[in-house]
Amino acid sequence: PEQTLSPSLFHTCAITHRHGVQDTCGGGGLPCGPVKCWGHNEKNQSTPPPGIMFTHVSCGGFFTCGLQVGGEVSCWGEIDHPP
């Protein structure tokens, strides 16, 4: 199943979808969209890269990672071991 909302202890991120518009990406027809985050942002964990479409998002303690449409993983925030 697609993960479009991911809560963490201090911040939450979601893949945003426009009401009434079904954005799909890739050959599999996965829903996609930009990521929006809210909550604490001490380590930039709530500041996703602009203009990138994601199919999955997952929040950690002080970081967030998302799976881009092309399959590349992007992470932001405080990351000790980036992918």
mmCIF file of the N, C-alpha and C atoms, coordinates in Angstrom:
data_MODEL
# 
_entry.id   MODEL 
# 
loop_
_atom_site.group_PDB 
_atom_site.id 
_atom_site.type_symbol 
_atom_site.label_atom_id 
_atom_site.label_alt_id 
_atom_site.label_comp_id 
_atom_site.label_asym_id 
_atom_site.label_entity_id 
_atom_site.label_seq_id 
_atom_site.pdbx_PDB_ins_code 
_atom_site.Cartn_x 
_atom_site.Cartn_y 
_atom_site.Cartn_z 
_atom_site.occupancy 
_atom_site.B_iso_or_equiv 
_atom_site.pdbx_formal_charge 
_atom_site.auth_seq_id 
_atom_site.auth_comp_id 
_atom_site.auth_asym_id 
_atom_site.auth_atom_id 
_atom_site.pdbx_PDB_model_num 
ATOM 1   N N  . PRO A 1 1  ? 0.833   -1.206 0.000   1.00 0.00 ? 1  PRO A N  1 
ATOM 2   C CA . PRO A 1 1  ? 0.000   0.000  0.000   1.00 0.00 ? 1  PRO A CA 1 
ATOM 3   C C  . PRO A 1 1  ? 0.870   1.259  0.000   1.00 0.00 ? 1  PRO A C  1 
ATOM 4   N N  . GLU A 1 2  ? 0.376   2.306  -0.622  1.00 0.00 ? 2  GLU A N  1 
ATOM 5   C CA . GLU A 1 2  ? 1.091   3.567  -0.668  1.00 0.00 ? 2  GLU A CA 1 
ATOM 6   C C  . GLU A 1 2  ? 1.034   4.242  0.696   1.00 0.00 ? 2  GLU A C  1 
ATOM 7   N N  . GLN A 1 3  ? 2.139   4.815  1.122   1.00 0.00 ? 3  GLN A N  1 
ATOM 8   C CA . GLN A 1 3  ? 2.174   5.553  2.373   1.00 0.00 ? 3  GLN A CA 1 
ATOM 9   C C  . GLN A 1 3  ? 2.188   7.032  2.026   1.00 0.00 ? 3  GLN A C  1 
ATOM 10  N N  . THR A 1 4  ? 1.063   7.695  2.221   1.00 0.00 ? 4  THR A N  1 
ATOM 11  C CA . THR A 1 4  ? 0.972   9.096  1.861   1.00 0.00 ? 4  THR A CA 1 
ATOM 12  C C  . THR A 1 4  ? 0.986   10.014 3.074   1.00 0.00 ? 4  THR A C  1 
ATOM 13  N N  . LEU A 1 5  ? 0.963   9.460  4.305   1.00 0.00 ? 5  LEU A N  1 
ATOM 14  C CA . LEU A 1 5  ? 1.045   10.239 5.536   1.00 0.00 ? 5  LEU A CA 1 
ATOM 15  C C  . LEU A 1 5  ? 1.961   9.507  6.498   1.00 0.00 ? 5  LEU A C  1 
ATOM 16  N N  . SER A 1 6  ? 2.896   10.245 7.098   1.00 0.00 ? 6  SER A N  1 
ATOM 17  C CA . SER A 1 6  ? 3.823   9.618  8.025   1.00 0.00 ? 6  SER A CA 1 
ATOM 18  C C  . SER A 1 6  ? 4.033   10.514 9.241   1.00 0.00 ? 6  SER A C  1 
ATOM 19  N N  . PRO A 1 7  ? 3.538   10.111 10.405  1.00 0.00 ? 7  PRO A N  1 
ATOM 20  C CA . PRO A 1 7  ? 3.778   10.888 11.620  1.00 0.00 ? 7  PRO A CA 1 
ATOM 21  C C  . PRO A 1 7  ? 5.062   10.443 12.311  1.00 0.00 ? 7  PRO A C  1 
ATOM 22  N N  . SER A 1 8  ? 5.716   11.381 12.949  1.00 0.00 ? 8  SER A N  1 
ATOM 23  C CA . SER A 1 8  ? 6.864   11.110 13.803  1.00 0.00 ? 8  SER A CA 1 
ATOM 24  C C  . SER A 1 8  ? 6.545   11.735 15.156  1.00 0.00 ? 8  SER A C  1 
ATOM 25  N N  . LEU A 1 9  ? 7.469   11.680 16.081  1.00 0.00 ? 9  LEU A N  1 
ATOM 26  C CA . LEU A 1 9  ? 7.219   12.220 17.415  1.00 0.00 ? 9  LEU A CA 1 
ATOM 27  C C  . LEU A 1 9  ? 6.984   13.728 17.386  1.00 0.00 ? 9  LEU A C  1 
ATOM 28  N N  . PHE A 1 10 ? 7.779   14.455 16.578  1.00 0.00 ? 10 PHE A N  1 
ATOM 29  C CA . PHE A 1 10 ? 7.691   15.908 16.583  1.00 0.00 ? 10 PHE A CA 1 
ATOM 30  C C  . PHE A 1 10 ? 7.281   16.532 15.255  1.00 0.00 ? 10 PHE A C  1 
ATOM 31  N N  . HIS A 1 11 ? 7.185   15.763 14.200  1.00 0.00 ? 11 HIS A N  1 
ATOM 32  C CA . HIS A 1 11 ? 6.750   16.313 12.911  1.00 0.00 ? 11 HIS A CA 1 
ATOM 33  C C  . HIS A 1 11 ? 5.996   15.251 12.118  1.00 0.00 ? 11 HIS A C  1 
ATOM 34  N N  . THR A 1 12 ? 5.243   15.718 11.136  1.00 0.00 ? 12 THR A N  1 
ATOM 35  C CA . THR A 1 12 ? 4.455   14.839 10.273  1.00 0.00 ? 12 THR A CA 1 
ATOM 36  C C  . THR A 1 12 ? 4.611   15.318 8.838   1.00 0.00 ? 12 THR A C  1 
ATOM 37  N N  . CYS A 1 13 ? 4.681   14.388 7.902   1.00 0.00 ? 13 CYS A N  1 
ATOM 38  C CA . CYS A 1 13 ? 4.755   14.734 6.485   1.00 0.00 ? 13 CYS A CA 1 
ATOM 39  C C  . CYS A 1 13 ? 3.714   13.929 5.714   1.00 0.00 ? 13 CYS A C  1 
ATOM 40  N N  . ALA A 1 14 ? 3.259   14.511 4.614   1.00 0.00 ? 14 ALA A N  1 
ATOM 41  C CA . ALA A 1 14 ? 2.268   13.845 3.776   1.00 0.00 ? 14 ALA A CA 1 
ATOM 42  C C  . ALA A 1 14 ? 2.525   14.179 2.318   1.00 0.00 ? 14 ALA A C  1 
ATOM 43  N N  . ILE A 1 15 ? 2.145   13.265 1.460   1.00 0.00 ? 15 ILE A N  1 
ATOM 44  C CA . ILE A 1 15 ? 2.133   13.551 0.025   1.00 0.00 ? 15 ILE A CA 1 
ATOM 45  C C  . ILE A 1 15 ? 0.822   14.258 -0.246  1.00 0.00 ? 15 ILE A C  1 
ATOM 46  N N  . THR A 1 16 ? 0.913   15.439 -0.837  1.00 0.00 ? 16 THR A N  1 
ATOM 47  C CA . THR A 1 16 ? -0.299  16.235 -1.071  1.00 0.00 ? 16 THR A CA 1 
ATOM 48  C C  . THR A 1 16 ? -0.923  15.862 -2.410  1.00 0.00 ? 16 THR A C  1 
ATOM 49  N N  . HIS A 1 17 ? -2.214  15.776 -2.389  1.00 0.00 ? 17 HIS A N  1 
ATOM 50  C CA . HIS A 1 17 ? -2.990  15.491 -3.594  1.00 0.00 ? 17 HIS A CA 1 
ATOM 51  C C  . HIS A 1 17 ? -4.033  16.585 -3.742  1.00 0.00 ? 17 HIS A C  1 
ATOM 52  N N  . ARG A 1 18 ? -4.276  17.034 -4.944  1.00 0.00 ? 18 ARG A N  1 
ATOM 53  C CA . ARG A 1 18 ? -5.304  18.049 -5.176  1.00 0.00 ? 18 ARG A CA 1 
ATOM 54  C C  . ARG A 1 18 ? -6.669  17.386 -5.235  1.00 0.00 ? 18 ARG A C  1 
ATOM 55  N N  . HIS A 1 19 ? -7.637  17.970 -4.548  1.00 0.00 ? 19 HIS A N  1 
ATOM 56  C CA . HIS A 1 19 ? -8.993  17.429 -4.511  1.00 0.00 ? 19 HIS A CA 1 
ATOM 57  C C  . HIS A 1 19 ? -9.560  17.323 -5.932  1.00 0.00 ? 19 HIS A C  1 
ATOM 58  N N  . GLY A 1 20 ? -10.046 16.160 -6.252  1.00 0.00 ? 20 GLY A N  1 
ATOM 59  C CA . GLY A 1 20 ? -10.671 15.950 -7.551  1.00 0.00 ? 20 GLY A CA 1 
ATOM 60  C C  . GLY A 1 20 ? -9.702  15.660 -8.683  1.00 0.00 ? 20 GLY A C  1 
ATOM 61  N N  . VAL A 1 21 ? -8.413  15.656 -8.390  1.00 0.00 ? 21 VAL A N  1 
ATOM 62  C CA . VAL A 1 21 ? -7.408  15.387 -9.417  1.00 0.00 ? 21 VAL A CA 1 
ATOM 63  C C  . VAL A 1 21 ? -6.626  14.151 -9.002  1.00 0.00 ? 21 VAL A C  1 
ATOM 64  N N  . GLN A 1 22 ? -6.589  13.161 -9.848  1.00 0.00 ? 22 GLN A N  1 
ATOM 65  C CA . GLN A 1 22 ? -5.857  11.934 -9.559  1.00 0.00 ? 22 GLN A CA 1 
ATOM 66  C C  . GLN A 1 22 ? -4.517  11.997 -10.282 1.00 0.00 ? 22 GLN A C  1 
ATOM 67  N N  . ASP A 1 23 ? -3.477  12.410 -9.558  1.00 0.00 ? 23 ASP A N  1 
ATOM 68  C CA . ASP A 1 23 ? -2.125  12.412 -10.129 1.00 0.00 ? 23 ASP A CA 1 
ATOM 69  C C  . ASP A 1 23 ? -1.562  11.008 -10.021 1.00 0.00 ? 23 ASP A C  1 
ATOM 70  N N  . THR A 1 24 ? -1.087  10.478 -11.117 1.00 0.00 ? 24 THR A N  1 
ATOM 71  C CA . THR A 1 24 ? -0.435  9.181  -11.094 1.00 0.00 ? 24 THR A CA 1 
ATOM 72  C C  . THR A 1 24 ? 0.937   9.318  -11.718 1.00 0.00 ? 24 THR A C  1 
ATOM 73  N N  . CYS A 1 25 ? 1.815   8.479  -11.274 1.00 0.00 ? 25 CYS A N  1 
ATOM 74  C CA . CYS A 1 25 ? 3.192   8.555  -11.741 1.00 0.00 ? 25 CYS A CA 1 
ATOM 75  C C  . CYS A 1 25 ? 3.680   7.174  -12.131 1.00 0.00 ? 25 CYS A C  1 
ATOM 76  N N  . GLY A 1 26 ? 4.512   7.147  -13.113 1.00 0.00 ? 26 GLY A N  1 
ATOM 77  C CA . GLY A 1 26 ? 5.134   5.894  -13.514 1.00 0.00 ? 26 GLY A CA 1 
ATOM 78  C C  . GLY A 1 26 ? 4.158   4.941  -14.168 1.00 0.00 ? 26 GLY A C  1 
ATOM 79  N N  . GLY A 1 27 ? 4.672   3.821  -14.597 1.00 0.00 ? 27 GLY A N  1 
ATOM 80  C CA . GLY A 1 27 ? 3.862   2.831  -15.278 1.00 0.00 ? 27 GLY A CA 1 
ATOM 81  C C  . GLY A 1 27 ? 2.882   2.114  -14.374 1.00 0.00 ? 27 GLY A C  1 
ATOM 82  N N  . GLY A 1 28 ? 3.138   2.118  -13.060 1.00 0.00 ? 28 GLY A N  1 
ATOM 83  C CA . GLY A 1 28 ? 2.269   1.415  -12.128 1.00 0.00 ? 28 GLY A CA 1 
ATOM 84  C C  . GLY A 1 28 ? 1.045   2.193  -11.708 1.00 0.00 ? 28 GLY A C  1 
ATOM 85  N N  . GLY A 1 29 ? 0.954   3.455  -12.128 1.00 0.00 ? 29 GLY A N  1 
ATOM 86  C CA . GLY A 1 29 ? -0.204  4.256  -11.775 1.00 0.00 ? 29 GLY A CA 1 
ATOM 87  C C  . GLY A 1 29 ? -0.268  4.622  -10.302 1.00 0.00 ? 29 GLY A C  1 
ATOM 88  N N  . LEU A 1 30 ? 0.889   4.738  -9.634  1.00 0.00 ? 30 LEU A N  1 
ATOM 89  C CA . LEU A 1 30 ? 0.904   5.101  -8.221  1.00 0.00 ? 30 LEU A CA 1 
ATOM 90  C C  . LEU A 1 30 ? 0.501   6.559  -8.035  1.00 0.00 ? 30 LEU A C  1 
ATOM 91  N N  . PRO A 1 31 ? -0.268  6.857  -6.999  1.00 0.00 ? 31 PRO A N  1 
ATOM 92  C CA . PRO A 1 31 ? -0.536  8.263  -6.690  1.00 0.00 ? 31 PRO A CA 1 
ATOM 93  C C  . PRO A 1 31 ? 0.768   8.955  -6.313  1.00 0.00 ? 31 PRO A C  1 
ATOM 94  N N  . CYS A 1 32 ? 0.908   10.212 -6.681  1.00 0.00 ? 32 CYS A N  1 
ATOM 95  C CA . CYS A 1 32 ? 2.127   10.937 -6.367  1.00 0.00 ? 32 CYS A CA 1 
ATOM 96  C C  . CYS A 1 32 ? 1.805   12.401 -6.144  1.00 0.00 ? 32 CYS A C  1 
ATOM 97  N N  . GLY A 1 33 ? 2.781   13.116 -5.627  1.00 0.00 ? 33 GLY A N  1 
ATOM 98  C CA . GLY A 1 33 ? 2.623   14.545 -5.417  1.00 0.00 ? 33 GLY A CA 1 
ATOM 99  C C  . GLY A 1 33 ? 3.789   15.082 -4.614  1.00 0.00 ? 33 GLY A C  1 
ATOM 100 N N  . PRO A 1 34 ? 3.806   16.403 -4.401  1.00 0.00 ? 34 PRO A N  1 
ATOM 101 C CA . PRO A 1 34 ? 4.838   16.986 -3.562  1.00 0.00 ? 34 PRO A CA 1 
ATOM 102 C C  . PRO A 1 34 ? 4.580   16.655 -2.095  1.00 0.00 ? 34 PRO A C  1 
ATOM 103 N N  . VAL A 1 35 ? 5.613   16.746 -1.270  1.00 0.00 ? 35 VAL A N  1 
ATOM 104 C CA . VAL A 1 35 ? 5.489   16.465 0.159   1.00 0.00 ? 35 VAL A CA 1 
ATOM 105 C C  . VAL A 1 35 ? 5.323   17.772 0.922   1.00 0.00 ? 35 VAL A C  1 
ATOM 106 N N  . LYS A 1 36 ? 4.409   17.765 1.875   1.00 0.00 ? 36 LYS A N  1 
ATOM 107 C CA . LYS A 1 36 ? 4.210   18.893 2.787   1.00 0.00 ? 36 LYS A CA 1 
ATOM 108 C C  . LYS A 1 36 ? 4.405   18.369 4.201   1.00 0.00 ? 36 LYS A C  1 
ATOM 109 N N  . CYS A 1 37 ? 5.143   19.136 5.018   1.00 0.00 ? 37 CYS A N  1 
ATOM 110 C CA . CYS A 1 37 ? 5.420   18.737 6.398   1.00 0.00 ? 37 CYS A CA 1 
ATOM 111 C C  . CYS A 1 37 ? 5.022   19.850 7.353   1.00 0.00 ? 37 CYS A C  1 
ATOM 112 N N  . TRP A 1 38 ? 4.737   19.475 8.583   1.00 0.00 ? 38 TRP A N  1 
ATOM 113 C CA . TRP A 1 38 ? 4.449   20.446 9.627   1.00 0.00 ? 38 TRP A CA 1 
ATOM 114 C C  . TRP A 1 38 ? 4.941   19.903 10.960  1.00 0.00 ? 38 TRP A C  1 
ATOM 115 N N  . GLY A 1 39 ? 5.103   20.798 11.927  1.00 0.00 ? 39 GLY A N  1 
ATOM 116 C CA . GLY A 1 39 ? 5.631   20.422 13.231  1.00 0.00 ? 39 GLY A CA 1 
ATOM 117 C C  . GLY A 1 39 ? 7.002   21.031 13.443  1.00 0.00 ? 39 GLY A C  1 
ATOM 118 N N  . HIS A 1 40 ? 7.768   20.437 14.333  1.00 0.00 ? 40 HIS A N  1 
ATOM 119 C CA . HIS A 1 40 ? 9.110   20.943 14.639  1.00 0.00 ? 40 HIS A CA 1 
ATOM 120 C C  . HIS A 1 40 ? 10.009  20.855 13.409  1.00 0.00 ? 40 HIS A C  1 
ATOM 121 N N  . ASN A 1 41 ? 10.955  21.792 13.336  1.00 0.00 ? 41 ASN A N  1 
ATOM 122 C CA . ASN A 1 41 ? 11.831  21.841 12.161  1.00 0.00 ? 41 ASN A CA 1 
ATOM 123 C C  . ASN A 1 41 ? 13.258  22.223 12.547  1.00 0.00 ? 41 ASN A C  1 
ATOM 124 N N  . GLU A 1 42 ? 13.699  21.826 13.739  1.00 0.00 ? 42 GLU A N  1 
ATOM 125 C CA . GLU A 1 42 ? 15.031  22.200 14.223  1.00 0.00 ? 42 GLU A CA 1 
ATOM 126 C C  . GLU A 1 42 ? 16.158  21.711 13.314  1.00 0.00 ? 42 GLU A C  1 
ATOM 127 N N  . LYS A 1 43 ? 15.990  20.580 12.707  1.00 0.00 ? 43 LYS A N  1 
ATOM 128 C CA . LYS A 1 43 ? 17.035  19.968 11.874  1.00 0.00 ? 43 LYS A CA 1 
ATOM 129 C C  . LYS A 1 43 ? 16.643  19.945 10.396  1.00 0.00 ? 43 LYS A C  1 
ATOM 130 N N  . ASN A 1 44 ? 15.676  20.794 10.011  1.00 0.00 ? 44 ASN A N  1 
ATOM 131 C CA . ASN A 1 44 ? 15.139  20.850 8.638   1.00 0.00 ? 44 ASN A CA 1 
ATOM 132 C C  . ASN A 1 44 ? 14.404  19.584 8.239   1.00 0.00 ? 44 ASN A C  1 
ATOM 133 N N  . GLN A 1 45 ? 13.940  18.818 9.221   1.00 0.00 ? 45 GLN A N  1 
ATOM 134 C CA . GLN A 1 45 ? 13.202  17.597 8.926   1.00 0.00 ? 45 GLN A CA 1 
ATOM 135 C C  . GLN A 1 45 ? 11.815  17.875 8.333   1.00 0.00 ? 45 GLN A C  1 
ATOM 136 N N  . SER A 1 46 ? 11.337  19.107 8.466   1.00 0.00 ? 46 SER A N  1 
ATOM 137 C CA . SER A 1 46 ? 10.027  19.483 7.915   1.00 0.00 ? 46 SER A CA 1 
ATOM 138 C C  . SER A 1 46 ? 10.163  20.364 6.683   1.00 0.00 ? 46 SER A C  1 
ATOM 139 N N  . THR A 1 47 ? 11.332  20.329 6.037   1.00 0.00 ? 47 THR A N  1 
ATOM 140 C CA . THR A 1 47 ? 11.584  21.152 4.851   1.00 0.00 ? 47 THR A CA 1 
ATOM 141 C C  . THR A 1 47 ? 11.915  20.248 3.664   1.00 0.00 ? 47 THR A C  1 
ATOM 142 N N  . PRO A 1 48 ? 10.888  19.713 2.992   1.00 0.00 ? 48 PRO A N  1 
ATOM 143 C CA . PRO A 1 48 ? 11.158  18.827 1.844   1.00 0.00 ? 48 PRO A CA 1 
ATOM 144 C C  . PRO A 1 48 ? 11.721  19.607 0.660   1.00 0.00 ? 48 PRO A C  1 
ATOM 145 N N  . PRO A 1 49 ? 12.425  18.924 -0.228  1.00 0.00 ? 49 PRO A N  1 
ATOM 146 C CA . PRO A 1 49 ? 12.941  19.602 -1.418  1.00 0.00 ? 49 PRO A CA 1 
ATOM 147 C C  . PRO A 1 49 ? 11.771  20.038 -2.312  1.00 0.00 ? 49 PRO A C  1 
ATOM 148 N N  . PRO A 1 50 ? 11.814  21.261 -2.819  1.00 0.00 ? 50 PRO A N  1 
ATOM 149 C CA . PRO A 1 50 ? 10.702  21.758 -3.638  1.00 0.00 ? 50 PRO A CA 1 
ATOM 150 C C  . PRO A 1 50 ? 10.703  21.163 -5.048  1.00 0.00 ? 50 PRO A C  1 
ATOM 151 N N  . GLY A 1 51 ? 9.523   21.055 -5.604  1.00 0.00 ? 51 GLY A N  1 
ATOM 152 C CA . GLY A 1 51 ? 9.380   20.666 -7.001  1.00 0.00 ? 51 GLY A CA 1 
ATOM 153 C C  . GLY A 1 51 ? 9.593   19.203 -7.320  1.00 0.00 ? 51 GLY A C  1 
ATOM 154 N N  . ILE A 1 52 ? 9.680   18.354 -6.308  1.00 0.00 ? 52 ILE A N  1 
ATOM 155 C CA . ILE A 1 52 ? 9.898   16.924 -6.550  1.00 0.00 ? 52 ILE A CA 1 
ATOM 156 C C  . ILE A 1 52 ? 8.615   16.161 -6.237  1.00 0.00 ? 52 ILE A C  1 
ATOM 157 N N  . MET A 1 53 ? 8.255   15.232 -7.102  1.00 0.00 ? 53 MET A N  1 
ATOM 158 C CA . MET A 1 53 ? 7.073   14.404 -6.915  1.00 0.00 ? 53 MET A CA 1 
ATOM 159 C C  . MET A 1 53 ? 7.484   13.097 -6.241  1.00 0.00 ? 53 MET A C  1 
ATOM 160 N N  . PHE A 1 54 ? 6.735   12.726 -5.212  1.00 0.00 ? 54 PHE A N  1 
ATOM 161 C CA . PHE A 1 54 ? 7.023   11.529 -4.426  1.00 0.00 ? 54 PHE A CA 1 
ATOM 162 C C  . PHE A 1 54 ? 5.858   10.546 -4.488  1.00 0.00 ? 54 PHE A C  1 
ATOM 163 N N  . THR A 1 55 ? 6.187   9.257  -4.323  1.00 0.00 ? 55 THR A N  1 
ATOM 164 C CA . THR A 1 55 ? 5.151   8.224  -4.234  1.00 0.00 ? 55 THR A CA 1 
ATOM 165 C C  . THR A 1 55 ? 5.017   7.684  -2.820  1.00 0.00 ? 55 THR A C  1 
ATOM 166 N N  . HIS A 1 56 ? 6.060   7.821  -1.998  1.00 0.00 ? 56 HIS A N  1 
ATOM 167 C CA . HIS A 1 56 ? 6.050   7.357  -0.609  1.00 0.00 ? 56 HIS A CA 1 
ATOM 168 C C  . HIS A 1 56 ? 6.812   8.356  0.242   1.00 0.00 ? 56 HIS A C  1 
ATOM 169 N N  . VAL A 1 57 ? 6.442   8.446  1.532   1.00 0.00 ? 57 VAL A N  1 
ATOM 170 C CA . VAL A 1 57 ? 7.143   9.309  2.470   1.00 0.00 ? 57 VAL A CA 1 
ATOM 171 C C  . VAL A 1 57 ? 7.191   8.622  3.828   1.00 0.00 ? 57 VAL A C  1 
ATOM 172 N N  . SER A 1 58 ? 8.304   8.827  4.560   1.00 0.00 ? 58 SER A N  1 
ATOM 173 C CA . SER A 1 58 ? 8.444   8.224  5.881   1.00 0.00 ? 58 SER A CA 1 
ATOM 174 C C  . SER A 1 58 ? 9.261   9.152  6.781   1.00 0.00 ? 58 SER A C  1 
ATOM 175 N N  . CYS A 1 59 ? 8.718   9.458  7.970   1.00 0.00 ? 59 CYS A N  1 
ATOM 176 C CA . CYS A 1 59 ? 9.379   10.350 8.925   1.00 0.00 ? 59 CYS A CA 1 
ATOM 177 C C  . CYS A 1 59 ? 10.110  9.547  9.986   1.00 0.00 ? 59 CYS A C  1 
ATOM 178 N N  . GLY A 1 60 ? 11.274  10.052 10.381  1.00 0.00 ? 60 GLY A N  1 
ATOM 179 C CA . GLY A 1 60 ? 12.018  9.507  11.516  1.00 0.00 ? 60 GLY A CA 1 
ATOM 180 C C  . GLY A 1 60 ? 12.099  10.567 12.592  1.00 0.00 ? 60 GLY A C  1 
ATOM 181 N N  . GLY A 1 61 ? 13.025  10.403 13.528  1.00 0.00 ? 61 GLY A N  1 
ATOM 182 C CA . GLY A 1 61 ? 13.150  11.343 14.631  1.00 0.00 ? 61 GLY A CA 1 
ATOM 183 C C  . GLY A 1 61 ? 13.402  12.770 14.176  1.00 0.00 ? 61 GLY A C  1 
ATOM 184 N N  . PHE A 1 62 ? 14.542  13.009 13.531  1.00 0.00 ? 62 PHE A N  1 
ATOM 185 C CA . PHE A 1 62 ? 14.878  14.342 13.048  1.00 0.00 ? 62 PHE A CA 1 
ATOM 186 C C  . PHE A 1 62 ? 15.189  14.325 11.556  1.00 0.00 ? 62 PHE A C  1 
ATOM 187 N N  . PHE A 1 63 ? 14.558  13.411 10.836  1.00 0.00 ? 63 PHE A N  1 
ATOM 188 C CA . PHE A 1 63 ? 14.753  13.337 9.390   1.00 0.00 ? 63 PHE A CA 1 
ATOM 189 C C  . PHE A 1 63 ? 13.477  12.820 8.733   1.00 0.00 ? 63 PHE A C  1 
ATOM 190 N N  . THR A 1 64 ? 13.437  12.981 7.413   1.00 0.00 ? 64 THR A N  1 
ATOM 191 C CA . THR A 1 64 ? 12.337  12.460 6.605   1.00 0.00 ? 64 THR A CA 1 
ATOM 192 C C  . THR A 1 64 ? 12.940  11.931 5.317   1.00 0.00 ? 64 THR A C  1 
ATOM 193 N N  . CYS A 1 65 ? 12.402  10.834 4.799   1.00 0.00 ? 65 CYS A N  1 
ATOM 194 C CA . CYS A 1 65 ? 12.827  10.299 3.508   1.00 0.00 ? 65 CYS A CA 1 
ATOM 195 C C  . CYS A 1 65 ? 11.594  10.083 2.639   1.00 0.00 ? 65 CYS A C  1 
ATOM 196 N N  . GLY A 1 66 ? 11.789  10.237 1.358   1.00 0.00 ? 66 GLY A N  1 
ATOM 197 C CA . GLY A 1 66 ? 10.710  10.003 0.410   1.00 0.00 ? 66 GLY A CA 1 
ATOM 198 C C  . GLY A 1 66 ? 11.231  9.291  -0.821  1.00 0.00 ? 66 GLY A C  1 
ATOM 199 N N  . LEU A 1 67 ? 10.353  8.514  -1.431  1.00 0.00 ? 67 LEU A N  1 
ATOM 200 C CA . LEU A 1 67 ? 10.682  7.817  -2.667  1.00 0.00 ? 67 LEU A CA 1 
ATOM 201 C C  . LEU A 1 67 ? 10.170  8.646  -3.832  1.00 0.00 ? 67 LEU A C  1 
ATOM 202 N N  . GLN A 1 68 ? 11.113  9.119  -4.660  1.00 0.00 ? 68 GLN A N  1 
ATOM 203 C CA . GLN A 1 68 ? 10.755  9.931  -5.815  1.00 0.00 ? 68 GLN A CA 1 
ATOM 204 C C  . GLN A 1 68 ? 10.116  9.074  -6.897  1.00 0.00 ? 68 GLN A C  1 
ATOM 205 N N  . VAL A 1 69 ? 9.443   9.737  -7.813  1.00 0.00 ? 69 VAL A N  1 
ATOM 206 C CA . VAL A 1 69 ? 8.767   9.057  -8.915  1.00 0.00 ? 69 VAL A CA 1 
ATOM 207 C C  . VAL A 1 69 ? 9.706   8.136  -9.678  1.00 0.00 ? 69 VAL A C  1 
ATOM 208 N N  . GLY A 1 70 ? 10.933  8.559  -9.933  1.00 0.00 ? 70 GLY A N  1 
ATOM 209 C CA . GLY A 1 70 ? 11.879  7.750  -10.697 1.00 0.00 ? 70 GLY A CA 1 
ATOM 210 C C  . GLY A 1 70 ? 12.538  6.638  -9.896  1.00 0.00 ? 70 GLY A C  1 
ATOM 211 N N  . GLY A 1 71 ? 12.206  6.514  -8.596  1.00 0.00 ? 71 GLY A N  1 
ATOM 212 C CA . GLY A 1 71 ? 12.760  5.455  -7.777  1.00 0.00 ? 71 GLY A CA 1 
ATOM 213 C C  . GLY A 1 71 ? 13.918  5.879  -6.889  1.00 0.00 ? 71 GLY A C  1 
ATOM 214 N N  . GLU A 1 72 ? 14.387  7.123  -7.034  1.00 0.00 ? 72 GLU A N  1 
ATOM 215 C CA . GLU A 1 72 ? 15.477  7.618  -6.196  1.00 0.00 ? 72 GLU A CA 1 
ATOM 216 C C  . GLU A 1 72 ? 14.942  8.002  -4.819  1.00 0.00 ? 72 GLU A C  1 
ATOM 217 N N  . VAL A 1 73 ? 15.742  7.777  -3.781  1.00 0.00 ? 73 VAL A N  1 
ATOM 218 C CA . VAL A 1 73 ? 15.366  8.139  -2.415  1.00 0.00 ? 73 VAL A CA 1 
ATOM 219 C C  . VAL A 1 73 ? 15.970  9.497  -2.080  1.00 0.00 ? 73 VAL A C  1 
ATOM 220 N N  . SER A 1 74 ? 15.158  10.390 -1.543  1.00 0.00 ? 74 SER A N  1 
ATOM 221 C CA . SER A 1 74 ? 15.626  11.687 -1.051  1.00 0.00 ? 74 SER A CA 1 
ATOM 222 C C  . SER A 1 74 ? 15.372  11.759 0.443   1.00 0.00 ? 74 SER A C  1 
ATOM 223 N N  . CYS A 1 75 ? 16.342  12.250 1.187   1.00 0.00 ? 75 CYS A N  1 
ATOM 224 C CA . CYS A 1 75 ? 16.188  12.437 2.632   1.00 0.00 ? 75 CYS A CA 1 
ATOM 225 C C  . CYS A 1 75 ? 16.588  13.854 2.992   1.00 0.00 ? 75 CYS A C  1 
ATOM 226 N N  . TRP A 1 76 ? 15.958  14.394 4.018   1.00 0.00 ? 76 TRP A N  1 
ATOM 227 C CA . TRP A 1 76 ? 16.289  15.725 4.508   1.00 0.00 ? 76 TRP A CA 1 
ATOM 228 C C  . TRP A 1 76 ? 16.176  15.736 6.027   1.00 0.00 ? 76 TRP A C  1 
ATOM 229 N N  . GLY A 1 77 ? 16.869  16.696 6.629   1.00 0.00 ? 77 GLY A N  1 
ATOM 230 C CA . GLY A 1 77 ? 16.937  16.756 8.088   1.00 0.00 ? 77 GLY A CA 1 
ATOM 231 C C  . GLY A 1 77 ? 18.290  16.261 8.556   1.00 0.00 ? 77 GLY A C  1 
ATOM 232 N N  . GLU A 1 78 ? 18.360  15.802 9.806   1.00 0.00 ? 78 GLU A N  1 
ATOM 233 C CA . GLU A 1 78 ? 19.612  15.311 10.368  1.00 0.00 ? 78 GLU A CA 1 
ATOM 234 C C  . GLU A 1 78 ? 19.706  13.811 10.098  1.00 0.00 ? 78 GLU A C  1 
ATOM 235 N N  . ILE A 1 79 ? 20.633  13.437 9.224   1.00 0.00 ? 79 ILE A N  1 
ATOM 236 C CA . ILE A 1 79 ? 20.754  12.059 8.787   1.00 0.00 ? 79 ILE A CA 1 
ATOM 237 C C  . ILE A 1 79 ? 22.174  11.565 9.057   1.00 0.00 ? 79 ILE A C  1 
ATOM 238 N N  . ASP A 1 80 ? 22.296  10.608 9.963   1.00 0.00 ? 80 ASP A N  1 
ATOM 239 C CA . ASP A 1 80 ? 23.611  10.046 10.281  1.00 0.00 ? 80 ASP A CA 1 
ATOM 240 C C  . ASP A 1 80 ? 24.129  9.120  9.194   1.00 0.00 ? 80 ASP A C  1 
ATOM 241 N N  . HIS A 1 81 ? 23.233  8.379  8.570   1.00 0.00 ? 81 HIS A N  1 
ATOM 242 C CA . HIS A 1 81 ? 23.603  7.396  7.545   1.00 0.00 ? 81 HIS A CA 1 
ATOM 243 C C  . HIS A 1 81 ? 22.686  7.567  6.340   1.00 0.00 ? 81 HIS A C  1 
ATOM 244 N N  . PRO A 1 82 ? 22.988  8.506  5.438   1.00 0.00 ? 82 PRO A N  1 
ATOM 245 C CA . PRO A 1 82 ? 22.112  8.715  4.279   1.00 0.00 ? 82 PRO A CA 1 
ATOM 246 C C  . PRO A 1 82 ? 22.090  7.504  3.355   1.00 0.00 ? 82 PRO A C  1 
ATOM 247 N N  . PRO A 1 83 ? 20.989  7.364  2.607   1.00 0.00 ? 83 PRO A N  1 
ATOM 248 C CA . PRO A 1 83 ? 20.884  6.208  1.693   1.00 0.00 ? 83 PRO A CA 1 
ATOM 249 C C  . PRO A 1 83 ? 21.870  6.293  0.553   1.00 0.00 ? 83 PRO A C  1 
# 
